[in-house]
Amino acid sequence: MRTMPDEHLRASDVPTEGAPLSELRAFAHTFDGYKRWGSFEQCARIANARDHSSLDTLRTCLFFEVRRWHHFGGDPDPRAEEYWRTLTTKIRHLSQERGS
């Protein structure tokens, strides 16, 4: 999947509640947090702070968490999966509020 800038993101692009993990992973990779913030370290700082203040930072958190679990080599544990789903829901709601 190709990256998608925030301004082109529509609520219909965001996985729905209960979507399979594969859809959440694919959606997370429509954003490149490393490129957006200029470094792994800055991306990690935002993600680890759980900054949910904007669409950009929410997408950063989801991107980083999906990458983190990829490096762990498996599916997220139940707590992490719930966090992925929370992030996805917040992203969808912000996209709807923007009228897209």
C-alpha positions in Angstrom: 0.0 0.0 0.0 1.2 3.5 -0.8 1.5 6.3 1.7 -1.4 8.7 1.9 -1.1 12.3 3.2 -3.5 13.3 6.0 -5.2 15.8 3.7 -6.2 12.9 1.3 -7.3 10.5 4.1 -11.0 9.8 4.2 -12.9 8.0 6.9 -13.7 5.3 4.4 -9.9 4.6 4.1 -9.6 3.7 7.8 -10.4 0.1 8.9 -13.6 -0.4 10.7 -14.0 -1.7 14.2 -13.4 -5.5 14.2 -11.3 -5.4 11.0 -8.7 -8.1 10.8 -5.2 -7.3 12.0 -3.9 -7.5 8.5 -6.1 -4.5 7.6 -4.8 -2.5 10.5 -1.2 -3.3 9.5 -1.8 -2.3 5.9 -3.5 0.9 7.0 -0.7 1.8 9.4 1.8 1.6 6.5 -0.1 4.3 4.5 1.9 6.7 6.8 5.6 6.8 7.2 6.4 8.2 10.6 10.1 8.0 10.1 9.9 10.2 7.0 7.3 12.5 8.5 9.4 13.3 11.6 12.8 13.0 10.0 14.1 10.3 12.2 13.4 7.1 14.0 14.1 8.8 17.3 11.6 11.6 16.8 8.9 9.2 15.6 9.6 7.0 18.7 9.4 10.0 21.0 5.9 10.9 19.7 4.7 7.3 19.8 6.1 6.5 23.2 4.6 9.6 24.6 1.3 8.4 23.2 0.6 11.8 21.7 -2.9 11.7 20.4 -3.2 15.5 19.8 -3.6 15.4 16.0 -4.3 13.2 13.1 -0.6 13.3 12.3 0.5 12.1 15.8 -2.3 9.4 15.9 -1.0 8.0 12.7 2.5 8.2 14.0 1.5 6.2 17.1 -0.2 3.5 15.0 2.7 3.3 12.5 5.3 2.9 15.2 3.3 0.3 17.2 2.8 -1.8 14.1 6.5 -1.6 13.3 7.3 -2.4 17.0 5.3 -5.6 16.8 6.7 -6.5 13.4 10.2 -6.4 15.0 8.9 -8.6 17.9 8.1 -11.1 15.2 4.4 -11.8 16.0 0.9 -10.6 16.5 0.3 -8.0 19.1 -0.7 -9.2 22.6 -4.4 -8.4 23.5 -3.5 -5.1 25.2 -1.5 -3.9 22.2 -4.2 -5.0 19.8 -6.7 -2.9 21.8 -4.4 0.1 21.5 -4.1 -0.3 17.7 -7.9 -0.5 17.5 -8.3 2.6 19.7 -5.9 4.5 17.5 -7.7 3.4 14.4 -11.1 4.5 15.8 -9.7 7.9 16.8 -8.2 8.3 13.3 -11.5 7.4 11.7 -13.4 9.9 13.9 -11.0 12.7 13.2 -11.3 12.0 9.5 -15.1 12.1 9.8 -14.9 15.4 11.7 -12.8 16.9 8.9 -15.7 16.0 6.5 -13.7 13.5 4.5 
